[in-house]
């Protein structure tokens, strides 16, 4: 796994108002949750954090956090963004120890072109977008890469068929499906019932004229006595 570096600053002031001041100054409030020490509030230059986020992408990454000269290894645990303008609001780091094995989710990436999709008109279904693994930090993969270049319609790839990675143990059941190529589900539109027209149709396709309703016969005047 590739390792990244990030310079941060310690901060003693916490709270909503102080976090707002940090953001207005171009910094992002953060917290590093210690493995063998107490959690600590941090401040990060937003520009530097954005560069890091682009480099990491959707992969798992170990980050060397340089806190005013004090270095620690950490994983990005959570990144909070503004719902409308995508501004980085807060970051949580989880400190790790090189000697301690981790139980962690590793993202799944598909590699290659699936013939079941391109040739056989199937749909690729990624059932598990991440996998639970156990490994030392030095053995952690950035992602689980699954080759789908031989996956045909109706076939699937299970955990037991995943590539063997040195020092990595898959924690999911061996028969768990990770990726499958499936037949598309065709949803038929409901047929609307058409109300039958009671008007008879003459030969030639023109409807017969409707009979006029019978009029009641006028009442006869009573006979004079």
FITIPA-665747 format. One record per residue (C-alpha): residue in one letter; x, y, z. Coordinates in steps of 0.1 Angstrom, whole numbers. Layout:
type_px_py_pz
A_X_Y_Z
...
//
This chain:
type_px_py_pz
X_0_0_0
X_12_35_-9
X_18_57_20
X_11_95_20
X_22_124_41
X_2_152_56
X_13_181_77
X_-12_192_104
X_-12_216_134
X_-24_209_169
X_-52_231_182
X_-65_236_217
X_-96_256_209
X_-126_234_201
X_-163_241_196
X_-186_251_168
X_-177_288_168
X_-139_281_168
X_-144_255_140
X_-162_281_120
X_-133_305_124
X_-108_278_112
X_-129_272_81
X_-131_309_73
X_-93_310_76
X_-89_282_50
X_-84_254_74
X_-103_222_82
X_-108_210_118
X_-99_174_124
X_-94_149_152
X_-69_120_154
X_-81_92_176
X_-51_77_193
X_-42_40_195
X_-22_43_227
X_-29_80_236
X_-59_103_239
X_-76_118_209
X_-63_151_198
X_-79_180_179
X_-60_191_147
X_-62_218_120
X_-53_211_84
X_-48_235_54
X_-78_228_32
X_-57_231_0
X_-33_204_13
X_-62_182_23
X_-78_184_-11
X_-45_174_-28
X_-44_144_-5
X_-80_134_-12
X_-73_135_-50
X_-42_113_-46
X_-60_88_-24
X_-92_86_-45
X_-114_56_-37
X_-86_35_-23
X_-75_27_12
X_-44_46_23
X_-21_49_52
X_-12_85_60
X_19_97_79
X_4_126_100
X_31_151_109
X_17_171_139
X_42_199_145
X_71_175_140
X_55_146_159
X_47_118_134
X_21_91_136
X_5_66_111
X_-32_69_106
X_-61_59_84
X_-88_83_71
X_-118_73_91
X_-144_98_80
X_-145_130_59
X_-175_153_63
X_-185_176_34
X_-210_204_30
X_-241_190_13
X_-244_217_-13
X_-209_232_-21
X_-187_201_-13
X_-166_222_11
X_-145_200_35
X_-159_204_70
X_-142_179_92
X_-119_149_91
X_-114_120_115
X_-82_100_116
X_-77_67_133
X_-41_62_145
X_-26_27_139
X_4_8_152
X_27_-10_126
X_28_-41_149
X_-10_-45_154
X_-31_-63_129
X_-62_-44_116
X_-97_-56_109
X_-108_-32_82
X_-130_-27_51
X_-110_-26_18
X_-127_-13_-13
X_-134_-37_-42
X_-123_-26_-77
X_-132_-45_-109
X_-105_-48_-136
X_-109_-56_-173
X_-138_-58_-197
X_-166_-82_-189
X_-177_-103_-220
X_-210_-111_-203
X_-218_-73_-205
X_-202_-63_-238
X_-210_-95_-259
X_-239_-112_-241
X_-259_-81_-230
X_-258_-89_-193
X_-256_-65_-163
X_-225_-64_-140
X_-236_-66_-104
X_-210_-57_-77
X_-226_-74_-47
X_-198_-63_-22
X_-183_-29_-27
X_-158_-36_1
X_-144_-66_19
X_-135_-72_55
X_-99_-83_58
X_-73_-88_86
X_-37_-77_80
X_-8_-58_94
X_-6_-22_82
X_24_-31_60
X_4_-58_42
X_-29_-39_37
X_-39_-36_0
X_-52_-3_-13
X_-80_-22_-29
X_-91_-57_-38
X_-88_-59_-76
X_-110_-85_-93
X_-104_-95_-129
X_-137_-97_-147
X_-123_-103_-182
X_-135_-140_-182
X_-168_-134_-165
X_-197_-145_-187
X_-235_-142_-184
X_-248_-162_-155
X_-214_-165_-138
X_-202_-151_-105
X_-170_-147_-85
X_-169_-158_-49
X_-147_-149_-20
X_-129_-182_-23
X_-119_-172_-59
X_-103_-139_-50
X_-66_-134_-55
X_-43_-146_-27
X_-26_-116_-11
X_4_-122_12
X_-4_-115_49
X_-41_-108_41
X_-70_-129_55
X_-105_-125_40
X_-131_-125_68
X_-162_-130_46
X_-176_-165_40
X_-159_-183_11
X_-192_-189_-7
X_-202_-152_-6
X_-207_-137_-40
X_-186_-106_-47
X_-193_-99_-84
X_-219_-114_-107
X_-230_-110_-144
X_-268_-113_-145
X_-295_-113_-171
X_-313_-79_-172
X_-347_-79_-156
X_-373_-67_-181
X_-402_-49_-165
X_-433_-50_-188
X_-455_-20_-187
X_-490_-28_-174
X_-516_-31_-201
X_-545_-7_-195
X_-579_-22_-198
X_-599_-5_-226
X_-636_-1_-219
X_-656_-19_-246
X_-679_3_-267
X_-714_-11_-267
X_-722_7_-300
X_-725_-20_-327
X_-704_-16_-358
X_-719_-20_-393
X_-701_-37_-421
X_-675_-12_-435
X_-663_-1_-401
X_-688_27_-394
X_-707_25_-361
X_-745_20_-364
X_-766_49_-355
X_-779_47_-320
X_-817_42_-317
X_-835_72_-303
X_-850_66_-270
X_-887_57_-272
X_-910_86_-263
X_-939_79_-239
X_-973_81_-256
X_-993_113_-247
X_-1020_106_-221
X_-1056_107_-235
X_-1079_132_-220
X_-1104_118_-196
X_-1139_112_-211
X_-1166_138_-202
X_-1193_126_-180
//
